[in-house]
Amino acid sequence: MNRQFGNQPRTIAQVRGLFAIALLLGCALSTVTRATAQQATFPTTPSDITPPQGNVAFLEGHAFGSQGYTCLPTSTGGTAWNPTARPEATLFTDLFGQQFQIITHFQSINANPKPNVQVPLSGNATWQSSLDSSRVWAVKVKGIDPSPDTESCPNTGSIQCLLLQSVGNLKGPTGGNLLAKTTFVQRLNTRGGAAPTTACSVGQTQLQPYTADYVFFQGNE
């Protein structure tokens, strides 16, 4: 009895600690969303990679990641680098002068596809909130090659800038919905990530680092 009573302060402290963490995460989620939404403007983009009217940007993150390539044989008897997996990256936003992680980007099976969407066994590009675990799966609609004439995609020789459309969304396990209403995703300001230019042997793999800005859209309700 006394032993149980003696452990009570420690238990209370643990509960308080967990509550403080939950409160901090909730405040961070709210602050990140407001801070990003209150930015003066989101990038102006070419029509090919601009979502249709009725969609508004609500979140932007700066990504650090890599694109994977594998050396495969060509029809002419040579070899060439081929992208064999979608990029993987971590997205950050600036919060009070510090880089704050908000999203991870990877490839996974679409766990909540939209009606009439066929789920590929290879998975879809996925973005998952680091704050509430909500997710969006998306597929490429259109891509453009970087050009110095394109303000939002100027770095020649980098991987394409893209417009992707949601094919599935899912709330987090506790109901979080930061990404659960995402309709479109843009990949902009890419730098790096293009296929290697070196000669290669069949089966060889290589990761190419890249950075980019990802902009998330939702319906204008």
C-alpha positions as CSV (number, residue, x, y, z in Angstrom):
1,M,0.0,0.0,0.0
2,N,2.8,2.4,1.0
3,R,4.8,1.4,-2.1
4,Q,1.9,2.2,-4.4
5,F,1.3,5.5,-2.7
6,G,5.0,6.3,-3.0
7,N,4.9,5.8,-6.8
8,Q,1.9,8.1,-7.1
9,P,4.0,11.4,-7.5
10,R,6.1,9.8,-10.2
11,T,2.9,8.6,-12.0
12,I,1.4,12.1,-11.8
13,A,4.6,13.6,-13.1
14,Q,4.6,11.2,-16.1
15,V,1.0,12.1,-16.9
16,R,1.7,15.7,-16.6
17,G,4.7,15.3,-18.9
18,L,2.6,13.4,-21.5
19,F,-0.1,16.1,-21.3
20,A,2.5,18.8,-21.8
21,I,3.9,17.1,-24.8
22,A,0.4,16.7,-26.3
23,L,-0.4,20.3,-25.6
24,L,2.9,21.4,-27.2
25,L,2.3,19.3,-30.3
26,G,-1.2,20.7,-30.6
27,C,0.1,24.3,-30.3
28,A,2.9,23.6,-32.8
29,L,0.4,22.2,-35.3
30,S,-1.8,25.3,-35.0
31,T,1.1,27.7,-35.1
32,V,2.7,26.0,-38.2
33,T,-0.6,26.1,-40.1
34,R,-1.3,29.7,-39.3
35,A,2.3,30.9,-39.9
36,T,2.4,29.3,-43.3
37,A,-1.1,30.4,-44.3
38,Q,-0.3,34.0,-43.4
39,Q,2.6,34.2,-45.8
40,A,2.1,37.1,-48.1
41,T,2.0,35.0,-51.3
42,F,2.6,31.5,-52.5
43,P,4.7,31.1,-55.7
44,T,3.2,32.0,-59.0
45,T,3.6,28.9,-61.3
46,P,3.1,28.1,-65.0
47,S,-0.4,26.9,-66.0
48,D,0.8,23.4,-66.6
49,I,1.6,22.8,-63.0
50,T,-1.0,25.1,-61.4
51,P,-4.1,23.4,-59.8
52,P,-7.5,24.3,-61.3
53,Q,-9.6,27.1,-59.8
54,G,-11.3,26.2,-56.6
55,N,-8.1,25.1,-54.9
56,V,-6.1,27.3,-52.5
57,A,-2.6,26.9,-51.1
58,F,-2.5,26.3,-47.3
59,L,0.9,24.9,-46.5
60,E,4.5,25.0,-47.8
61,G,7.5,23.0,-46.8
62,H,11.1,23.0,-47.8
63,A,12.4,19.5,-48.6
64,F,15.8,17.8,-48.2
65,G,15.8,14.4,-49.8
66,S,17.1,12.0,-52.4
67,Q,16.1,10.4,-55.7
68,G,17.1,6.8,-56.3
69,Y,18.5,5.5,-59.6
70,T,19.5,2.0,-60.9
71,C,21.7,1.2,-63.8
72,L,19.7,-0.9,-66.4
73,P,20.5,-2.3,-69.8
74,T,19.3,-0.4,-72.9
75,S,17.9,-1.7,-76.1
76,T,21.1,-0.8,-77.9
77,G,23.2,-3.0,-75.7
78,G,24.5,-0.2,-73.4
79,T,23.5,0.9,-69.9
80,A,21.7,3.9,-68.5
81,W,20.5,5.3,-65.2
82,N,16.8,4.9,-64.5
83,P,14.7,6.2,-61.6
84,T,13.6,3.2,-59.7
85,A,11.8,4.7,-56.7
86,R,10.0,7.9,-55.9
87,P,11.9,10.5,-54.0
88,E,12.2,10.4,-50.2
89,A,12.5,13.6,-48.2
90,T,11.8,15.5,-45.0
91,L,10.0,18.8,-45.2
92,F,10.6,21.7,-42.8
93,T,9.2,25.2,-42.2
94,D,10.6,28.2,-40.5
95,L,9.2,28.6,-37.0
96,F,10.5,31.5,-34.9
97,G,13.8,31.4,-36.8
98,Q,14.3,27.7,-36.4
99,Q,13.8,24.9,-39.0
100,F,10.8,22.8,-37.7
101,Q,10.0,19.4,-39.3
102,I,6.4,19.2,-40.5
103,I,6.2,16.3,-43.1
104,T,7.9,13.2,-44.3
105,H,7.7,12.3,-48.0
106,F,8.1,8.6,-49.2
107,Q,6.3,5.9,-51.1
108,S,3.6,3.7,-49.6
109,I,0.5,1.7,-50.3
110,N,-2.6,3.9,-50.5
111,A,-4.5,2.9,-47.4
112,N,-7.6,5.0,-48.2
113,P,-8.0,5.4,-52.0
114,K,-10.6,7.7,-53.4
115,P,-13.5,6.1,-55.4
116,N,-12.5,4.4,-58.7
117,V,-8.8,4.7,-57.9
118,Q,-6.8,1.6,-58.6
119,V,-4.1,1.1,-56.0
120,P,-0.8,0.1,-57.5
121,L,1.2,-2.6,-55.7
122,S,4.3,-0.4,-56.0
123,G,2.6,2.3,-53.9
124,N,2.0,6.0,-54.4
125,A,3.9,9.1,-53.5
126,T,3.0,9.9,-49.9
127,W,3.2,12.8,-47.6
128,Q,2.6,12.3,-43.9
129,S,2.3,15.0,-41.3
130,S,5.0,14.8,-38.6
131,L,2.6,16.5,-36.2
132,D,-0.7,14.5,-36.5
133,S,0.2,11.6,-38.9
134,S,-2.5,12.6,-41.4
135,R,-1.6,11.6,-44.9
136,V,-2.1,12.3,-48.6
137,W,-1.3,10.0,-51.6
138,A,-0.9,11.7,-55.0
139,V,0.0,10.9,-58.6
140,K,1.7,13.1,-61.2
141,V,-0.5,15.2,-63.4
142,K,2.1,17.2,-65.2
143,G,5.8,18.1,-65.0
144,I,8.0,20.8,-66.5
145,D,11.8,20.9,-66.9
146,P,13.5,23.6,-64.9
147,S,14.4,26.7,-66.9
148,P,16.0,30.1,-65.9
149,D,12.9,31.7,-67.4
150,T,10.6,30.0,-64.9
151,E,10.7,31.9,-61.6
152,S,9.3,29.0,-59.6
153,C,11.5,26.4,-61.3
154,P,14.7,28.0,-62.4
155,N,17.5,25.5,-61.7
156,T,18.4,23.9,-65.1
157,G,19.5,20.3,-64.9
158,S,17.5,19.5,-61.8
159,I,14.6,17.1,-61.5
160,Q,11.3,18.3,-62.8
161,C,8.8,20.6,-61.1
162,L,5.5,18.8,-60.7
163,L,1.8,19.1,-60.1
164,L,0.4,16.0,-58.4
165,Q,-3.3,15.3,-57.6
166,S,-4.6,13.5,-54.5
167,V,-5.7,9.9,-55.0
168,G,-6.2,9.2,-51.3
169,N,-6.3,11.0,-47.9
170,L,-6.4,9.8,-44.3
171,K,-6.8,11.5,-41.0
172,G,-4.3,10.7,-38.2
173,P,-5.1,8.1,-35.6
174,T,-6.4,10.8,-33.2
175,G,-8.3,12.6,-35.9
176,G,-5.6,15.0,-37.1
177,N,-6.3,16.4,-40.5
178,L,-3.5,18.7,-41.5
179,L,-3.1,16.8,-44.8
180,A,-6.5,15.0,-44.8
181,K,-8.1,17.5,-47.1
182,T,-5.2,18.0,-49.5
183,T,-6.3,18.1,-53.2
184,F,-3.1,18.9,-55.0
185,V,0.6,19.1,-54.3
186,Q,3.2,21.1,-56.2
187,R,6.9,20.4,-56.3
188,L,8.8,23.7,-57.1
189,N,12.3,25.2,-57.0
190,T,14.0,21.9,-57.4
191,R,17.7,21.7,-57.1
192,G,19.6,18.5,-57.8
193,G,18.2,15.0,-58.0
194,A,18.7,14.5,-61.7
195,A,20.1,11.2,-63.0
196,P,23.9,10.7,-62.7
197,T,25.9,11.5,-65.8
198,T,28.6,8.8,-65.0
199,A,28.9,5.5,-66.8
200,C,27.4,2.6,-64.9
201,S,27.2,-1.2,-64.6
202,V,23.9,-3.1,-64.6
203,G,22.5,-3.4,-61.1
204,Q,24.4,-0.4,-59.7
205,T,22.4,2.0,-57.6
206,Q,22.9,5.6,-56.6
207,L,21.0,8.2,-54.6
208,Q,21.0,11.8,-55.9
209,P,20.4,14.5,-53.3
210,Y,17.9,17.2,-54.0
211,T,16.0,20.1,-52.4
212,A,12.6,21.5,-53.3
213,D,9.6,23.4,-52.1
214,Y,6.3,21.5,-51.7
215,V,3.1,23.5,-51.7
216,F,-0.2,21.8,-50.5
217,F,-3.6,22.8,-51.7
218,Q,-7.2,22.1,-50.5
219,G,-10.6,22.9,-51.9
220,N,-11.8,26.5,-51.4
221,E,-14.8,25.7,-49.2
